[in-house]
Amino acid sequence: MSLFNFGKKKEETKAPACSCNGRCSASEITEIKNDCCEKAKDGICCIKVLGAGCASCHQQYENAKEAVKNMGLNVEVEYITDMQKVMEYGVMSMPALVVNDKVVSMGKVLKAAEVEKLFHKLGF
């Protein structure tokens, strides 16, 4: 029976979820330059949540909206689920938070207070 590999146990190999072979982790940046548009010179001009439409990504969207409301910012939070647009940002793990066209957090759901803290840490 070994002629056709019958009776032999097949070994399972799992493919990595991303191109880094699973070595990536959730990350945040600590500095951002306001150079995406003219409105960005004075602060935040655009906030986007990148996701696949799952519960975690939707929760990040709601938390980001709540943080913007709590901080009194006059900025609309955009929720992007189009994978082509998500890939343009180079995001490998979702949800991701984008401020002024720069990815500031990816791979974890930030609570509203954490989003506010991140904005303050970035100088907004």
All heavy atoms as an XYZ file, in Angstrom:
936
protein
N       0.800     -1.201      0.000
C       0.000      0.000      0.000
C       0.841      1.262      0.000
O       0.338      2.324     -0.251
C      -0.925      0.023      1.216
C      -2.022     -0.977      1.177
S      -3.190     -0.452     -0.060
C      -4.163     -1.890     -0.218
N       2.076      1.180      0.311
C       2.899      2.376      0.367
C       3.203      2.933     -1.015
O       3.745      4.015     -1.146
C       4.190      2.099      1.125
O       4.969      1.160      0.403
N       2.840      2.193     -2.036
C       3.090      2.650     -3.398
C       2.377      3.972     -3.686
O       2.926      4.853     -4.325
C       2.650      1.574     -4.396
C       2.882      1.873     -5.864
C       4.367      2.050     -6.143
C       2.314      0.781     -6.734
N       1.170      4.101     -3.206
C       0.399      5.325     -3.447
C       0.218      6.157     -2.182
O      -0.669      6.977     -2.093
C      -0.973      4.980     -4.032
C      -0.886      4.305     -5.363
C      -1.158      2.948     -5.475
C      -0.510      5.008     -6.481
C      -1.079      2.325     -6.696
C      -0.425      4.379     -7.706
C      -0.702      3.031     -7.821
N       1.052      5.906     -1.193
C       1.011      6.610      0.092
C      -0.285      6.411      0.860
O      -0.702      7.265      1.615
C       1.296      8.101     -0.080
C       2.712      8.367     -0.469
O       3.620      7.637     -0.063
N       2.930      9.394     -1.271
N      -0.951      5.283      0.625
C      -2.142      4.970      1.405
C      -1.714      4.531      2.784
O      -0.720      3.837      2.961
C      -2.969      3.872      0.749
C      -3.649      4.292     -0.522
C      -3.471      3.588     -1.691
C      -4.476      5.397     -0.533
C      -4.095      3.981     -2.848
C      -5.104      5.794     -1.694
C      -4.910      5.080     -2.858
N      -2.459      4.917      3.780
C      -2.172      4.502      5.134
C      -1.146      5.383      5.832
O      -0.932      5.249      7.024
N      -0.504      6.264      5.119
C       0.450      7.169      5.754
C      -0.276      8.428      6.198
O      -1.137      8.941      5.497
C       1.582      7.546      4.802
C       2.541      6.436      4.554
C       3.727      6.947      3.789
C       4.746      5.833      3.604
N       5.924      6.309      2.902
N       0.103      8.898      7.361
C      -0.510     10.105      7.900
C       0.087     11.325      7.214
O       1.304     11.469      7.127
C      -0.244     10.173      9.397
C      -1.099     11.134     10.129
C      -0.864     10.993     11.609
C      -1.835     11.846     12.380
N      -1.643     11.712     13.812
N      -0.765     12.167      6.711
C      -0.300     13.382      6.045
C       0.009     14.449      7.087
O      -0.737     14.627      8.043
C      -1.353     13.922      5.077
C      -1.590     13.018      3.900
C      -2.593     13.629      2.962
C      -2.839     12.709      1.787
N      -3.820     13.254      0.869
N       1.105     15.136      6.883
C       1.469     16.227      7.770
C       0.794     17.504      7.288
O       0.821     17.819      6.106
C       2.976     16.435      7.779
C       3.724     15.308      8.422
C       5.215     15.596      8.466
O       5.595     16.786      8.501
O       5.979     14.630      8.476
N       0.200     18.201      8.236
C      -0.449     19.466      7.901
C       0.560     20.594      8.001
O       1.309     20.677      8.962
C      -1.609     19.754      8.851
C      -2.805     18.885      8.609
C      -3.973     19.306      9.469
O      -4.056     20.504      9.832
O      -4.787     18.446      9.793
N       0.556     21.434      7.008
C       1.385     22.633      7.061
C       0.462     23.826      6.891
O      -0.358     23.851      5.987
C       2.460     22.640      5.958
O       1.814     22.514      4.695
C       3.450     21.503      6.158
N       0.604     24.762      7.785
C      -0.235     25.957      7.724
C       0.539     27.068      7.049
O       1.676     27.347      7.399
C      -0.652     26.396      9.124
C      -1.586     25.413      9.786
C      -2.056     25.919     11.110
C      -3.010     24.922     11.736
N      -3.490     25.394     13.017
N      -0.096     27.685      6.090
C       0.518     28.822      5.399
C       0.426     30.045      6.286
O      -0.555     30.236      7.013
C      -0.188     29.081      4.074
N       1.447     30.886      6.282
C       1.381     32.107      7.086
C       0.280     33.025      6.581
O      -0.047     33.027      5.394
C       2.752     32.745      6.900
C       3.304     32.137      5.671
C       2.683     30.785      5.527
N      -0.290     33.794      7.499
C      -1.402     34.691      7.163
C      -0.939     35.903      6.366
O      -1.718     36.537      5.688
C      -2.098     35.142      8.425
N       0.336     36.244      6.477
C       0.835     37.415      5.765
C       2.253     37.152      5.269
O       2.826     36.113      5.536
C       0.769     38.657      6.640
S       1.783     38.535      8.112
N       2.811     38.099      4.581
C       4.116     37.919      3.957
C       5.280     37.904      4.938
O       6.392     37.563      4.579
C       4.349     39.025      2.922
O       4.381     40.267      3.572
N       5.034     38.231      6.187
C       6.124     38.252      7.172
C       6.247     36.916      7.899
O       6.979     36.808      8.869
C       5.915     39.382      8.167
S       4.530     39.069      9.266
N       5.522     35.893      7.440
C       5.522     34.564      8.057
C       5.072     34.581      9.510
O       5.579     33.844     10.340
C       6.906     33.913      7.941
C       7.228     33.572      6.524
O       6.348     33.166      5.771
N       8.478     33.737      6.136
N       4.147     35.461      9.833
C       3.577     35.507     11.170
C       4.418     36.241     12.198
O       4.148     36.166     13.386
N       5.454     36.933     11.770
C       6.310     37.653     12.711
C       5.811     39.063     13.006
O       6.366     39.739     13.853
C       7.735     37.721     12.179
C       8.427     36.374     12.169
C       9.875     36.509     11.766
N      10.046     37.102     10.468
C      10.144     36.454      9.326
N      10.064     35.149      9.315
N      10.314     37.077      8.193
N       4.789     39.533     12.293
C       4.307     40.884     12.547
C       3.454     40.893     13.820
O       2.962     39.879     14.254
C       3.502     41.414     11.369
S       2.004     40.496     11.013
N       3.294     42.046     14.386
C       2.477     42.178     15.583
C       1.669     43.462     15.486
O       1.864     44.260     14.589
C       3.369     42.215     16.826
O       4.206     43.343     16.766
N       0.805     43.630     16.421
C       0.044     44.874     16.472
C       1.026     46.005     16.719
O       1.991     45.863     17.446
C      -0.984     44.802     17.594
N       0.787     47.123     16.077
C       1.747     48.211     16.224
C       1.055     49.565     16.229
O      -0.053     49.708     15.761
C       2.768     48.162     15.095
O       2.120     48.371     13.863
N       1.769     50.529     16.772
C       1.337     51.916     16.774
C       2.544     52.775     16.460
O       3.655     52.445     16.832
C       0.803     52.326     18.144
C      -0.463     51.652     18.552
C      -0.932     52.108     19.925
O      -0.309     53.005     20.511
O      -1.911     51.558     20.402
N       2.312     53.905     15.795
C       3.410     54.823     15.576
C       3.366     55.896     16.651
O       2.365     56.076     17.322
C       3.377     55.454     14.164
C       2.172     56.368     13.987
C       3.410     54.399     13.101
C       2.273     57.237     12.763
N       4.461     56.596     16.816
C       4.515     57.596     17.874
C       4.628     59.018     17.347
O       4.563     59.963     18.106
C       5.715     57.330     18.793
O       6.899     57.336     18.001
C       5.578     56.000     19.502
N       4.787     59.184     16.051
C       4.926     60.519     15.476
C       4.263     60.535     14.110
O       4.286     59.555     13.385
C       6.411     60.857     15.326
C       6.677     62.237     14.802
C       8.172     62.501     14.648
O       8.985     61.742     15.194
O       8.497     63.463     13.960
N       3.677     61.662     13.764
C       3.037     61.791     12.457
C       3.286     63.191     11.930
O       3.265     64.158     12.682
C       1.522     61.475     12.545
C       0.907     61.350     11.163
C       0.785     62.507     13.352
C      -0.473     60.750     11.178
N       3.544     63.286     10.647
C       3.722     64.593     10.011
C       2.422     64.971      9.336
O       1.773     64.144      8.710
C       4.849     64.531      8.980
C       6.196     64.277      9.603
C       7.267     64.233      8.558
C       8.606     63.939      9.200
N       9.666     63.776      8.236
N       2.043     66.197      9.463
C       0.792     66.688      8.891
C       1.033     67.195      7.476
O       1.054     68.393      7.231
C       0.206     67.793      9.774
C      -0.150     67.286     11.143
O      -0.425     66.112     11.313
N      -0.130     68.150     12.122
N       1.194     66.284      6.543
C       1.509     66.701      5.188
C       0.620     66.060      4.117
O       0.953     66.078      2.951
C       2.979     66.386      4.878
C       3.319     64.917      5.035
O       2.429     64.130      5.396
O       4.483     64.568      4.794
N      -0.521     65.507      4.524
C      -1.363     64.846      3.521
C      -2.180     65.847      2.702
O      -2.471     65.604      1.548
C      -2.276     63.809      4.166
S      -3.596     64.487      5.167
N      -2.556     66.973      3.296
C      -3.311     67.992      2.574
C      -3.170     69.324      3.301
O      -2.588     69.399      4.377
C      -4.780     67.590      2.446
S      -5.671     67.511      4.005
N      -3.724     70.363      2.742
C      -3.609     71.701      3.321
C      -4.292     71.794      4.691
O      -3.798     72.452      5.596
C      -4.207     72.736      2.361
C      -3.878     74.163      2.712
C      -2.381     74.463      2.718
O      -1.648     73.918      1.873
O      -1.950     75.249      3.582
N      -5.430     71.109      4.860
C      -6.141     71.148      6.136
C      -5.338     70.494      7.251
O      -5.523     70.807      8.413
C      -7.477     70.410      6.017
C      -8.520     71.102      5.205
C      -9.796     70.299      5.334
C     -10.681     70.455      4.141
N     -11.857     69.592      4.230
N      -4.448     69.588      6.893
C      -3.684     68.842      7.897
C      -2.637     69.688      8.601
O      -2.118     69.273      9.628
C      -3.012     67.645      7.241
N      -2.332     70.842      8.088
C      -1.308     71.691      8.705
C      -1.694     72.093     10.126
O      -0.848     72.295     10.969
C      -1.058     72.951      7.867
C      -0.640     72.678      6.435
C       0.669     71.932      6.355
C       1.052     71.738      4.903
N       1.890     70.614      4.669
N      -2.998     72.198     10.395
C      -3.477     72.631     11.703
C      -3.889     71.473     12.612
O      -4.262     71.700     13.748
C      -4.666     73.584     11.539
C      -4.280     74.825     10.767
O      -3.138     75.293     10.929
O      -5.111     75.315      9.991
N      -3.871     70.246     12.113
C      -4.287     69.117     12.940
C      -4.754     67.956     12.094
O      -4.212     67.681     11.041
N      -5.790     67.303     12.551
C      -6.318     66.117     11.869
C      -7.282     66.550     10.775
O      -8.219     67.300     11.025
C      -7.043     65.202     12.866
C      -6.070     64.709     13.933
C      -7.664     64.020     12.143
C      -6.717     63.908     15.039
N      -7.044     66.056      9.562
C      -7.976     66.372      8.474
C      -8.830     65.161      8.102
O      -9.940     65.324      7.626
C      -7.228     66.879      7.245
S      -6.276     65.626      6.386
N      -8.297     63.956      8.312
C      -9.074     62.776      7.952
C      -8.682     61.591      8.836
O      -7.522     61.415      9.166
C      -8.896     62.427      6.480
S      -7.187     62.207      5.968
N      -9.688     60.816      9.208
C      -9.495     59.607     10.004
C     -10.217     58.484      9.282
O     -11.370     58.629      8.892
C     -10.065     59.779     11.425
C      -9.378     60.928     12.142
C      -9.927     58.479     12.214
C     -10.023     61.303     13.454
N      -9.514     57.375      9.114
C     -10.101     56.226      8.438
C      -9.857     54.976      9.272
O      -8.812     54.832      9.892
C      -9.461     56.031      7.060
C      -9.651     57.214      6.139
C      -8.857     57.062      4.872
C      -8.978     58.352      4.065
N      -8.071     58.378      2.939
N     -10.846     54.098      9.258
C     -10.695     52.783      9.855
C     -10.720     51.796      8.699
O     -11.649     51.783      7.898
C     -11.822     52.480     10.865
C     -11.728     51.045     11.346
C     -11.764     53.443     12.027
N      -9.665     50.994      8.599
C      -9.568     49.989      7.551
C      -9.937     48.648      8.150
O      -9.435     48.271      9.215
C      -8.141     49.926      7.000
C      -7.496     51.241      6.583
C      -6.075     50.995      6.108
C      -8.305     51.939      5.514
N     -10.818     47.930      7.474
C     -11.232     46.641      8.000
C     -11.892     45.776      6.961
O     -12.102     46.184      5.826
N     -12.218     44.568      7.385
C     -12.832     43.591      6.493
C     -14.342     43.513      6.677
O     -14.999     42.696      6.052
C     -12.211     42.214      6.739
N     -14.881     44.336      7.554
C     -16.311     44.319      7.809
C     -16.689     43.401      8.958
O     -17.862     43.168      9.216
N     -15.699     42.889      9.679
C     -15.959     41.986     10.804
C     -16.367     42.784     12.040
O     -16.321     44.010     12.055
C     -14.727     41.135     11.099
S     -13.309     42.101     11.629
N     -16.719     42.077     13.085
C     -17.163     42.724     14.322
C     -16.049     43.572     14.946
O     -16.309     44.675     15.444
C     -17.646     41.674     15.315
N     -14.823     43.083     14.926
C     -13.699     43.833     15.510
C     -13.465     45.137     14.761
O     -13.234     46.177     15.376
C     -12.425     42.996     15.474
O     -12.562     41.860     16.269
N     -13.508     45.067     13.448
C     -13.285     46.264     12.638
C     -14.410     47.272     12.843
O     -14.164     48.476     12.934
C     -13.148     45.884     11.167
S     -11.745     44.807     10.827
N     -15.631     46.785     12.923
C     -16.768     47.669     13.154
C     -16.665     48.310     14.538
O     -16.977     49.498     14.708
C     -18.086     46.915     13.002
C     -19.291     47.793     13.078
N     -19.620     48.686     12.078
C     -20.216     47.953     14.047
C     -20.706     49.356     12.427
N     -21.087     48.919     13.614
N     -16.203     47.540     15.528
C     -16.027     48.083     16.875
C     -14.971     49.185     16.873
O     -15.128     50.204     17.537
C     -15.632     46.966     17.850
C     -15.538     47.432     19.283
C     -16.876     47.927     19.824
O     -17.891     47.255     19.689
N     -16.882     49.095     20.429
N     -13.889     48.995     16.103
C     -12.849     50.026     16.016
C     -13.424     51.301     15.400
O     -13.102     52.404     15.833
C     -11.670     49.530     15.182
C     -10.549     50.543     15.045
C      -9.912     50.857     16.378
O      -9.205     50.041     16.927
N     -10.166     52.050     16.900
N     -14.270     51.146     14.400
C     -14.923     52.292     13.762
C     -15.774     53.061     14.780
O     -15.683     54.290     14.874
C     -15.769     51.793     12.593
C     -16.631     52.841     11.942
C     -16.070     53.951     11.315
C     -18.015     52.727     11.941
C     -16.869     54.914     10.709
C     -18.814     53.673     11.336
C     -18.233     54.764     10.721
O     -19.021     55.713     10.127
N     -16.578     52.337     15.549
C     -17.430     52.982     16.556
C     -16.581     53.674     17.629
O     -16.893     54.783     18.061
C     -18.378     51.958     17.193
C     -19.413     51.399     16.233
C     -20.328     52.456     15.639
O     -20.694     53.417     16.363
O     -20.687     52.335     14.458
N     -15.503     53.020     18.057
C     -14.626     53.604     19.076
C     -13.930     54.867     18.558
O     -13.767     55.839     19.296
C     -13.587     52.589     19.545
C     -14.198     51.454     20.328
O     -15.357     51.500     20.734
N     -13.417     50.394     20.537
N     -13.527     54.852     17.295
C     -12.886     56.033     16.706
C     -13.879     57.198     16.624
O     -13.524     58.337     16.926
C     -12.330     55.701     15.326
N     -15.127     56.906     16.231
C     -16.150     57.961     16.180
C     -16.402     58.537     17.562
O     -16.524     59.749     17.712
C     -17.463     57.415     15.594
C     -17.427     57.178     14.126
C     -18.778     56.952     13.476
C     -19.750     56.149     14.248
N     -21.009     55.870     13.535
N     -16.441     57.677     18.562
C     -16.671     58.142     19.929
C     -15.509     59.020     20.408
O     -15.718     60.051     21.042
C     -16.839     56.942     20.866
C     -17.179     57.323     22.282
C     -17.358     56.123     23.190
O     -17.653     55.023     22.690
O     -17.193     56.308     24.413
N     -14.287     58.634     20.086
C     -13.114     59.421     20.482
C     -13.131     60.793     19.831
O     -12.838     61.805     20.477
C     -11.834     58.678     20.115
N     -13.492     60.850     18.562
C     -13.561     62.128     17.844
C     -14.620     63.022     18.478
O     -14.398     64.211     18.691
C     -13.854     61.891     16.341
C     -14.257     63.169     15.636
C     -12.638     61.270     15.663
N     -15.748     62.429     18.825
C     -16.829     63.186     19.470
C     -16.382     63.702     20.835
O     -16.607     64.863     21.180
C     -18.061     62.297     19.618
C     -19.246     62.963     20.250
C     -20.406     61.996     20.391
C     -21.531     62.619     21.191
N     -22.583     61.654     21.497
N     -15.725     62.837     21.618
C     -15.269     63.227     22.957
C     -14.228     64.348     22.911
O     -14.171     65.171     23.818
C     -14.682     62.029     23.701
C     -15.725     60.996     24.063
O     -16.921     61.263     24.014
N     -15.279     59.799     24.395
N     -13.404     64.352     21.867
C     -12.362     65.371     21.744
C     -12.885     66.654     21.118
O     -12.168     67.648     21.057
C     -11.196     64.832     20.921
C     -10.436     63.715     21.609
S      -9.099     63.060     20.617
C      -7.933     64.412     20.713
N     -14.115     66.636     20.613
C     -14.706     67.823     20.009
C     -14.120     68.156     18.642
O     -14.172     69.308     18.217
N     -13.606     67.154     17.953
C     -13.039     67.380     16.622
C     -14.146     67.435     15.584
O     -15.160     66.742     15.693
C     -12.060     66.256     16.264
C     -10.837     66.100     17.161
C     -10.064     64.848     16.783
C      -9.955     67.325     17.058
N     -13.945     68.238     14.571
C     -14.903     68.358     13.484
C     -14.382     67.567     12.285
O     -14.106     68.121     11.233
C     -15.116     69.830     13.121
C     -16.275     70.006     12.167
O     -17.129     69.130     12.033
N     -16.291     71.138     11.491
N     -14.231     66.255     12.489
C     -13.690     65.367     11.460
C     -14.594     64.156     11.353
O     -15.023     63.598     12.366
C     -12.258     64.899     11.834
C     -11.713     63.957     10.791
C     -11.332     66.075     12.024
N     -14.897     63.753     10.135
C     -15.706     62.565      9.924
C     -14.801     61.343      9.848
O     -13.767     61.361      9.180
C     -16.515     62.696      8.635
C     -17.481     61.554      8.428
C     -18.345     61.742      7.197
O     -18.593     62.894      6.810
O     -18.755     60.725      6.618
N     -15.185     60.278     10.516
C     -14.434     59.030     10.479
C     -14.976     58.191      9.330
O     -16.178     57.945      9.249
C     -14.546     58.263     11.813
C     -13.755     56.963     11.747
C     -14.067     59.118     12.964
N     -14.095     57.759      8.454
C     -14.476     56.965      7.291
C     -14.157     55.500      7.564
O     -13.118     55.173      8.140
C     -13.678     57.454      6.074
C     -14.096     56.855      4.769
C     -13.308     57.418      3.597
O     -12.528     58.364      3.784
O     -13.467     56.871      2.498
N     -15.051     54.610      7.148
C     -14.866     53.171      7.339
C     -14.643     52.541      5.968
O     -15.530     52.566      5.126
C     -16.097     52.598      8.026
C     -16.015     51.143      8.424
C     -14.827     50.558      8.830
C     -17.158     50.350      8.423
C     -14.780     49.233      9.223
C     -17.121     49.028      8.819
C     -15.929     48.476      9.211
O     -15.877     47.158      9.598
N     -13.470     51.991      5.734
C     -13.115     51.440      4.428
C     -13.011     49.923      4.528
O     -12.202     49.396      5.298
C     -11.788     52.036      3.921
C     -11.933     53.539      3.754
C     -11.355     51.368      2.626
C     -10.670     54.253      3.356
N     -13.829     49.232      3.732
C     -13.796     47.771      3.697
C     -13.346     47.244      2.339
O     -13.183     46.043      2.192
C     -15.186     47.181      4.023
O     -16.143     47.699      3.100
C     -15.604     47.520      5.438
N     -13.141     48.121      1.384
C     -12.679     47.713      0.050
C     -11.227     47.245      0.159
O     -10.330     48.039      0.467
C     -12.801     48.891     -0.913
C     -12.331     48.560     -2.322
O     -12.058     47.383     -2.612
O     -12.235     49.498     -3.137
N     -10.987     45.962     -0.065
C      -9.656     45.386      0.130
C      -8.601     46.016     -0.777
O      -7.431     46.103     -0.399
C      -9.678     43.872     -0.083
C     -10.291     43.129      1.060
S      -9.373     43.427      2.575
C     -10.674     43.847      3.680
N      -8.981     46.469     -1.941
C      -8.027     47.142     -2.837
C      -7.499     48.421     -2.181
O      -6.301     48.678     -2.185
C      -8.694     47.464     -4.184
C      -7.761     48.060     -5.209
C      -6.716     47.069     -5.672
O      -6.963     45.879     -5.735
N      -5.533     47.559     -5.991
N      -8.402     49.199     -1.593
C      -7.990     50.428     -0.911
C      -7.207     50.123      0.356
O      -6.248     50.816      0.680
C      -9.216     51.290     -0.582
C      -9.872     51.887     -1.797
C     -11.059     52.722     -1.427
C     -11.726     53.292     -2.658
N     -12.918     54.072     -2.322
N      -7.606     49.082      1.078
C      -6.894     48.689      2.295
C      -5.456     48.311      1.961
O      -4.513     48.712      2.642
C      -7.620     47.520      3.009
C      -6.770     46.937      4.123
C      -8.972     47.977      3.550
N      -5.263     47.560      0.896
C      -3.925     47.118      0.500
C      -3.034     48.279      0.062
O      -1.814     48.197      0.164
C      -4.011     46.063     -0.612
C      -4.659     44.761     -0.154
S      -3.925     44.056      1.335
C      -2.323     43.612      0.746
N      -3.631     49.361     -0.406
C      -2.848     50.538     -0.796
C      -2.111     51.144      0.407
O      -1.094     51.793      0.241
C      -3.754     51.587     -1.444
C      -4.238     51.185     -2.822
C      -5.246     52.160     -3.402
O      -5.472     53.249     -2.810
O      -5.823     51.833     -4.451
N      -2.627     50.913      1.606
C      -1.984     51.411      2.815
C      -0.920     50.444      3.339
O      -0.215     50.760      4.292
C      -3.023     51.676      3.915
C      -3.847     52.911      3.657
C      -5.086     52.835      3.040
C      -3.379     54.166      4.029
C      -5.848     53.972      2.802
C      -4.121     55.303      3.799
C      -5.358     55.196      3.188
O      -6.102     56.330      2.950
N      -0.822     49.265      2.743
C       0.174     48.291      3.171
C      -0.160     47.623      4.490
O       0.720     47.113      5.169
N      -1.419     47.617      4.858
C      -1.854     47.039      6.126
C      -1.955     45.526      5.984
O      -2.563     45.025      5.053
C      -3.221     47.627      6.539
C      -3.796     46.901      7.732
C      -3.085     49.106      6.822
N      -1.314     44.811      6.909
C      -1.335     43.356      6.876
C      -2.244     42.753      7.940
O      -2.596     41.594      7.858
C       0.084     42.819      7.057
C       1.029     43.254      5.968
S       0.434     42.806      4.328
C       1.062     41.161      4.233
N      -2.593     43.514      8.957
C      -3.502     43.020      9.983
C      -4.516     44.109     10.300
O      -4.185     45.280     10.362
C      -2.734     42.589     11.231
O      -1.915     43.623     11.701
N      -5.748     43.675     10.478
C      -6.832     44.619     10.685
C      -7.478     44.377     12.030
O      -7.379     43.279     12.557
C      -7.836     44.477      9.560
C      -7.256     44.921      8.234
S      -8.412     44.775      6.903
C      -7.970     43.191      6.255
N      -8.147     45.366     12.576
C      -8.435     46.682     12.024
C      -7.213     47.592     12.079
O      -6.288     47.374     12.848
C      -9.533     47.221     12.939
C      -9.299     46.535     14.240
C      -8.747     45.182     13.902
N      -7.243     48.599     11.227
C      -6.175     49.590     11.203
C      -6.794     50.975     11.295
O      -7.891     51.211     10.797
C      -5.358     49.467      9.927
N      -6.070     51.868     11.940
C      -6.516     53.253     12.101
C      -5.561     54.142     11.331
O      -4.348     54.047     11.503
C      -6.536     53.626     13.587
C      -7.086     54.997     13.953
C      -8.560     55.119     13.571
C      -6.918     55.236     15.446
N      -6.115     54.987     10.466
C      -5.318     55.870      9.618
C      -5.680     57.309      9.946
O      -6.851     57.666      9.977
C      -5.603     55.583      8.116
C      -4.841     56.537      7.230
C      -5.274     54.145      7.778
N      -4.659     58.127     10.219
C      -4.854     59.544     10.501
C      -4.001     60.324      9.515
O      -2.803     60.084      9.397
C      -4.448     59.898     11.948
C      -4.597     61.385     12.192
C      -5.263     59.095     12.948
N      -4.630     61.262      8.815
C      -3.936     62.080      7.807
C      -3.160     61.206      6.825
O      -2.002     61.467      6.503
C      -3.017     63.100      8.472
C      -3.779     64.150      9.241
O      -5.005     64.160      9.253
N      -3.072     65.037      9.890
N      -3.790     60.140      6.365
C      -3.232     59.188      5.389
C      -1.994     58.446      5.864
O      -1.211     57.966      5.062
C      -2.966     59.869      4.046
C      -4.249     60.091      3.260
O      -5.235     59.359      3.518
O      -4.271     60.972      2.391
N      -1.796     58.346      7.175
C      -0.707     57.567      7.754
C      -1.314     56.518      8.685
O      -2.157     56.834      9.517
C       0.250     58.454      8.573
C       0.839     59.626      7.813
C       1.918     59.186      6.859
C       2.661     60.347      6.266
N       2.060     61.007      5.156
N      -0.879     55.270      8.558
C      -1.357     54.213      9.439
C      -0.746     54.442     10.817
O       0.473     54.490     10.962
C      -0.964     52.823      8.900
C      -1.424     51.731      9.848
C      -1.537     52.592      7.508
N      -1.597     54.618     11.823
C      -1.111     54.888     13.179
C      -1.288     53.697     14.103
O      -0.652     53.626     15.152
C      -1.766     56.149     13.789
C      -1.384     57.384     12.987
C      -3.264     56.012     13.891
N      -2.158     52.766     13.755
C      -2.369     51.583     14.574
C      -2.925     50.483     13.689
O      -3.735     50.747     12.802
C      -3.353     51.891     15.703
O      -3.666     50.717     16.418
N      -2.471     49.252     13.938
C      -3.049     48.128     13.203
C      -2.950     46.863     14.034
O      -2.080     46.730     14.885
C      -2.371     47.938     11.852
C      -0.951     47.497     11.873
S      -0.381     47.225     10.195
C       1.372     47.216     10.492
N      -3.884     45.989     13.805
C      -3.857     44.682     14.431
C      -4.524     44.567     15.778
O      -4.502     43.503     16.370
N      -5.129     45.642     16.270
C      -5.846     45.549     17.534
C      -6.957     46.582     17.578
O      -6.896     47.612     16.935
C      -4.910     45.725     18.723
C      -4.217     47.056     18.800
C      -3.280     47.081     19.994
C      -2.504     48.364     20.049
N      -1.625     48.402     21.208
N      -7.962     46.271     18.367
C      -9.087     47.180     18.552
C      -8.751     48.102     19.715
O      -8.537     47.646     20.832
C     -10.393     46.409     18.838
C     -11.538     47.377     19.066
C     -10.717     45.460     17.705
N      -8.675     49.386     19.429
C      -8.414     50.386     20.465
C      -9.746     50.880     21.025
O     -10.674     51.157     20.271
C      -7.643     51.568     19.886
C      -6.284     51.283     19.270
C      -5.737     52.540     18.614
C      -5.321     50.774     20.305
N      -9.809     50.998     22.330
C     -10.999     51.587     22.957
C     -10.982     53.082     22.672
O      -9.954     53.642     22.293
C     -10.979     51.324     24.456
C     -11.093     49.856     24.788
C     -11.016     49.633     26.262
C     -11.078     48.134     26.538
N     -10.729     47.815     27.901
N     -12.119     53.738     22.871
C     -12.223     55.171     22.582
C     -11.188     55.966     23.372
O     -10.541     56.871     22.831
C     -13.633     55.673     22.890
N     -10.989     55.623     24.631
C      -9.995     56.327     25.455
C      -8.588     56.112     24.915
O      -7.753     57.021     24.959
C     -10.088     55.856     26.898
N      -8.313     54.919     24.396
C      -6.992     54.635     23.822
C      -6.772     55.414     22.534
O      -5.662     55.863     22.250
C      -6.829     53.142     23.572
C      -6.797     52.306     24.823
C      -6.822     50.817     24.550
O      -7.585     50.370     23.661
O      -6.078     50.094     25.227
N      -7.833     55.587     21.745
C      -7.743     56.380     20.515
C      -7.442     57.835     20.879
O      -6.567     58.462     20.276
C      -9.030     56.280     19.669
C      -8.988     57.221     18.483
C      -9.242     54.843     19.191
N      -8.143     58.361     21.865
C      -7.886     59.735     22.324
C      -6.449     59.890     22.798
O      -5.769     60.857     22.459
C      -8.844     60.098     23.466
C     -10.279     60.266     23.042
C     -11.177     60.593     24.229
O     -10.806     61.467     25.041
O     -12.241     59.966     24.343
N      -6.001     58.933     23.585
C      -4.630     58.951     24.103
C      -3.619     58.926     22.957
O      -2.619     59.646     22.982
C      -4.428     57.749     25.028
C      -3.181     57.763     25.823
C      -3.190     56.565     26.777
C      -1.959     56.510     27.618
N      -1.967     55.340     28.526
N      -3.894     58.121     21.930
C      -3.024     58.037     20.758
C      -2.992     59.370     20.023
O      -1.925     59.839     19.630
C      -3.477     56.920     19.828
C      -2.705     56.723     18.537
C      -1.249     56.361     18.823
C      -3.357     55.659     17.683
N      -4.136     60.010     19.855
C      -4.201     61.316     19.197
C      -3.392     62.353     19.977
O      -2.667     63.153     19.391
C      -5.641     61.798     19.039
C      -6.437     61.040     18.002
C      -7.812     61.205     17.926
C      -5.846     60.152     17.122
C      -8.558     60.532     16.986
C      -6.590     59.462     16.184
C      -7.959     59.648     16.123
N      -3.508     62.334     21.291
C      -2.744     63.267     22.125
C      -1.258     62.986     22.007
O      -0.439     63.907     21.941
C      -3.183     63.217     23.582
C      -4.535     63.824     23.818
N      -4.814     65.154     23.558
C      -5.695     63.279     24.288
C      -6.079     65.406     23.860
N      -6.637     64.299     24.292
N      -0.904     61.703     21.994
C       0.492     61.301     21.879
C       1.088     61.747     20.535
O       2.257     62.095     20.443
C       0.572     59.776     22.006
C       1.957     59.220     22.155
C       1.860     57.792     22.711
C       2.384     56.789     21.767
N       2.330     55.429     22.278
N       0.245     61.786     19.508
C       0.678     62.224     18.179
C       0.705     63.734     18.053
O       1.120     64.273     17.034
C      -0.236     61.634     17.099
C      -0.191     60.112     16.944
C      -1.286     59.634     15.998
C       1.159     59.653     16.466
N       0.212     64.432     19.068
C       0.260     65.882     19.066
C      -1.009     66.567     18.609
O      -0.991     67.718     18.198
N      -2.117     65.893     18.691
C      -3.403     66.498     18.271
C      -4.249     66.823     19.468
O      -4.239     66.256     20.478
C      -4.170     65.565     17.332
C      -3.421     65.251     16.067
C      -3.015     63.962     15.811
C      -3.110     66.246     15.173
C      -2.339     63.662     14.641
C      -2.426     65.951     14.006
C      -2.033     64.642     13.742
